[in-house]
Amino acid sequence: MRDAEIPLNPREVAATRAQYPHLFERSTVEKAKLWLIWGGLAVLTVYALWRSGFIDPQRLIDGTTKLGFMFKLMWPPAHNGWLGDFTWGILETLSMAFLGTLLASLAALPLGFLGARNVLPTWIFRFSLRRFLDGMRGVDQLIWALIFVNVVGLGPFAGIMAIAVSDTGTLAKLYAEAIEAVQKKQVEGVKASGANPTQIMRLGMLPQVLPVILSNSLYYFESNTRSATILGVVGAGGIGLHLSDRIRANNWDEAAFIILMILVTVSIIDIISRRIRERFIGVVEYRP
């Protein structure tokens, strides 16, 4: 049975309004701040649209027309005898993503422990390490790829290094935050048994954060498969190199075939990684 509604006493409402006016109506200062925030956001949005040329209707119409014409050139997709090369490029891209993610995960694990507040209380070292990791992940993978292409030359090795360096900073931060959130009782139990600091991290902390580590590594492997495709455009090898060559040569049917291969590959990796997460972690998926 539904509870009976108790009518509000107008005198009590008036007394509450007089005692707590900020609960019923914003002050003039708060209203002014709110208007300034929304006004600034509106001005910034209009300025960004104007600078990017987005508000030019003729440009949008012309671009849409060209896009439709390009889609016509893409259909039907065809490999034109390059299926073996495209397959090898996909395998090369997968190897770049796998090795880059593996190296990043292995390097991020000790860095994550060193960057955790409950593992290393020395704030100077931890602060320096956190800022170093910020610098690593603050530079995009594409920039790292351009750097390593000039350092080690063209090929997938440059892409592997670009993925590994960029993801090391990101994964180390995620691991450190997960380690800082571990339950203290399990850590204290291992410590009370006479374990040394290494054993405390191995037996008291690592089992708690291992699902997070595995989930993030699988997610970044899936993401890096797409990223490795873009890295190939700047000379890091893989299927991205074939895709950029076809686009520059206006072979749009072959470009569409490569894009479909990439989509199928990423979908398969997503299915496999989801099965692994469900097998070792559970049904609930973790996303950073």
C-alpha positions in Angstrom: 0.0 0.0 0.0 1.3 3.4 -0.9 2.2 5.7 1.9 0.0 8.6 2.4 1.5 11.9 1.3 2.1 14.4 4.1 1.1 17.9 2.9 3.7 20.6 3.4 3.0 23.3 5.9 3.4 26.7 4.2 4.8 28.2 7.4 7.4 25.6 7.7 8.4 26.1 4.0 8.7 29.8 4.5 10.7 29.4 7.7 13.1 26.9 5.9 13.4 29.3 3.0 14.3 32.2 5.3 16.8 30.1 7.2 18.4 28.4 4.2 17.8 30.7 1.2 20.7 29.1 -0.9 18.7 25.8 -1.0 15.8 27.4 -2.8 17.5 30.0 -5.0 20.9 30.8 -6.2 22.5 34.0 -5.1 23.3 36.8 -7.5 27.0 35.9 -7.5 26.3 32.3 -8.3 24.0 33.3 -11.1 26.6 35.6 -12.5 29.3 32.9 -12.3 26.9 30.4 -14.0 26.1 32.9 -16.8 29.8 33.6 -17.3 30.7 29.9 -17.6 27.9 29.1 -20.1 28.6 32.3 -22.0 32.3 31.5 -22.2 31.5 28.0 -23.3 29.2 29.3 -26.1 31.8 31.8 -27.3 34.5 29.1 -27.3 32.2 26.7 -29.3 31.4 29.4 -31.9 35.0 30.4 -32.2 36.1 26.8 -32.7 33.4 26.2 -35.3 34.4 29.4 -37.1 38.2 28.6 -37.1 37.6 25.1 -38.3 35.3 26.2 -41.2 32.6 24.0 -39.9 29.9 26.6 -40.2 30.5 27.1 -43.9 27.4 25.3 -45.4 28.8 25.2 -49.0 31.9 23.5 -47.7 29.8 20.9 -45.9 27.7 20.3 -49.1 30.8 19.9 -51.3 32.4 17.6 -48.8 29.3 15.4 -48.5 29.1 15.2 -52.3 32.8 14.1 -52.6 32.4 11.6 -49.8 29.5 10.0 -51.6 31.6 9.8 -54.8 34.4 8.3 -52.9 32.1 5.6 -51.5 31.1 4.7 -55.0 34.7 4.2 -55.9 35.1 1.9 -52.9 32.4 -0.5 -54.0 32.8 -3.3 -54.6 36.0 -3.9 -52.4 38.7 -5.9 -54.2 42.2 -7.0 -53.5 43.2 -7.3 -57.2 45.8 -10.0 -56.5 47.3 -8.4 -53.4 45.6 -10.7 -50.9 48.8 -12.3 -49.8 50.6 -9.0 -49.2 47.5 -7.6 -47.3 47.4 -10.7 -45.1 51.1 -10.4 -44.3 50.5 -6.7 -43.5 47.7 -7.6 -41.1 50.0 -10.2 -39.4 52.7 -7.6 -39.1 50.3 -5.1 -37.6 49.2 -7.7 -35.0 52.8 -8.4 -34.1 53.5 -4.7 -33.6 50.4 -4.4 -31.4 51.2 -7.6 -29.4 54.9 -6.9 -28.8 54.3 -3.3 -28.1 51.6 -4.0 -25.5 53.6 -6.9 -24.0 56.7 -4.7 -23.5 54.6 -1.9 -22.1 52.8 -4.2 -19.6 56.1 -5.7 -18.4 57.7 -2.3 -18.0 54.7 -0.7 -16.4 54.3 -3.4 -13.6 57.4 -2.4 -11.6 56.9 1.3 -12.4 53.3 1.0 -11.1 54.5 -0.4 -7.8 57.2 2.3 -7.5 54.6 5.0 -8.2 52.1 3.7 -5.7 51.8 5.7 -2.4 51.3 2.6 -0.2 54.5 1.0 -1.6 57.0 3.8 -1.8 56.2 6.6 0.7 59.1 8.8 -0.5 57.1 11.5 -2.2 60.1 13.1 -4.0 60.9 9.9 -5.9 57.2 9.2 -6.5 56.5 12.7 -7.7 59.5 12.6 -10.1 58.4 9.2 -11.4 54.8 10.3 -11.9 55.9 13.4 -13.9 58.2 11.2 -16.0 55.3 8.9 -16.8 53.2 11.9 -17.6 55.8 13.0 -20.2 55.8 9.5 -21.8 52.1 9.3 -22.3 51.7 13.0 -23.0 53.4 12.4 -26.4 51.1 10.7 -28.9 52.0 7.4 -30.4 52.2 9.0 -33.9 54.9 11.4 -32.7 56.8 8.6 -31.0 56.6 6.6 -34.3 58.0 9.6 -36.3 60.8 9.8 -33.7 61.7 6.1 -33.8 61.4 6.0 -37.6 64.2 8.5 -37.8 66.2 6.6 -35.0 65.9 3.0 -36.1 64.6 3.4 -39.6 61.4 2.3 -41.4 59.7 -0.9 -40.4 57.6 -2.5 -37.6 60.4 -2.1 -35.0 59.7 1.6 -34.9 56.0 1.0 -34.4 56.7 -1.5 -31.6 58.8 1.0 -29.8 56.3 3.8 -30.2 53.5 1.7 -28.8 55.7 0.4 -25.9 56.9 3.8 -24.8 53.5 5.5 -25.0 51.6 2.7 -23.3 54.2 2.3 -20.6 53.3 5.7 -19.2 49.6 5.1 -19.3 49.6 1.5 -18.0 52.0 2.4 -15.2 49.6 5.2 -14.0 46.6 2.8 -14.1 48.6 0.1 -12.3 49.7 2.5 -9.6 46.2 3.7 -9.0 45.0 0.1 -8.7 47.8 -0.8 -6.3 46.9 2.2 -4.1 43.3 0.9 -3.9 44.1 -2.6 -2.6 42.6 -3.8 0.6 44.8 -3.3 3.6 43.7 -6.4 5.5 45.2 -8.9 3.0 48.4 -6.9 3.0 48.6 -6.7 6.8 47.9 -10.5 7.0 50.9 -11.2 4.7 53.0 -8.7 6.6 52.1 -10.3 10.0 53.4 -13.6 8.8 56.9 -12.2 8.6 57.0 -11.5 4.8 59.6 -9.1 3.4 58.6 -6.1 1.2 59.0 -8.1 -2.0 56.8 -10.9 -0.7 54.2 -8.4 0.5 53.9 -7.0 -3.0 53.9 -10.5 -4.5 51.4 -12.2 -2.2 49.5 -9.3 -0.7 49.1 -6.8 -3.5 49.6 -8.5 -6.9 46.8 -11.0 -6.6 44.4 -8.1 -5.9 45.4 -6.0 -8.9 46.1 -8.9 -11.3 42.6 -8.7 -12.8 43.0 -5.0 -13.5 46.4 -5.6 -15.0 45.1 -8.3 -17.3 42.0 -6.4 -18.3 43.9 -3.3 -19.2 46.6 -5.2 -21.1 44.0 -6.9 -23.2 42.1 -3.7 -23.8 45.2 -1.9 -24.9 46.2 -4.8 -27.2 42.8 -4.4 -28.9 43.3 -0.6 -29.1 46.9 -0.8 -30.3 45.8 -3.0 -33.2 44.0 0.0 -34.5 46.8 2.4 -33.5 49.4 0.2 -35.3 47.4 0.7 -38.5 47.8 4.5 -38.3 51.5 4.1 -37.4 52.1 2.3 -40.7 51.1 5.5 -42.5 54.2 7.2 -41.2 56.5 4.3 -42.2 56.2 1.9 -39.3 55.1 -0.9 -41.5 52.1 -3.2 -41.3 48.8 -2.9 -43.1 48.8 0.9 -42.6 51.6 1.2 -45.2 49.5 -0.6 -47.8 46.4 1.5 -46.9 48.3 4.8 -47.3 49.8 3.7 -50.6 46.3 2.8 -52.0 44.8 6.1 -50.8 47.6 8.1 -52.4 47.2 6.1 -55.6 43.3 6.5 -55.5 42.8 2.8 -55.5 39.7 3.1 -53.4 38.5 -0.5 -54.0 41.7 -1.9 -52.5 41.6 0.6 -49.7 38.0 -0.5 -48.9 39.2 -4.1 -48.9 42.0 -3.3 -46.4 39.6 -1.4 -44.2 37.2 -4.4 -44.1 40.2 -6.6 -43.2 41.1 -4.3 -40.3 37.5 -4.3 -39.0 37.3 -8.1 -39.1 40.6 -8.4 -37.4 39.7 -6.0 -34.6 36.3 -7.7 -34.1 38.0 -11.1 -33.7 40.5 -9.7 -31.2 37.7 -8.1 -29.2 35.8 -11.5 -29.1 38.9 -13.3 -28.0 39.9 -10.7 -25.4 36.4 -10.7 -24.0 36.5 -14.5 -23.6 39.8 -14.3 -21.8 38.4 -11.6 -19.4 35.4 -13.7 -18.7 37.6 -16.8 -18.1 40.1 -15.2 -15.7 38.3 -12.1 -14.4 34.5 -12.7 -14.7 31.6 -11.3 -16.7 32.1 -7.8 -15.5 34.5 -6.0 -17.8 36.9 -3.2 -16.7 37.6 -0.2 -18.8 40.1 2.6 -17.9 
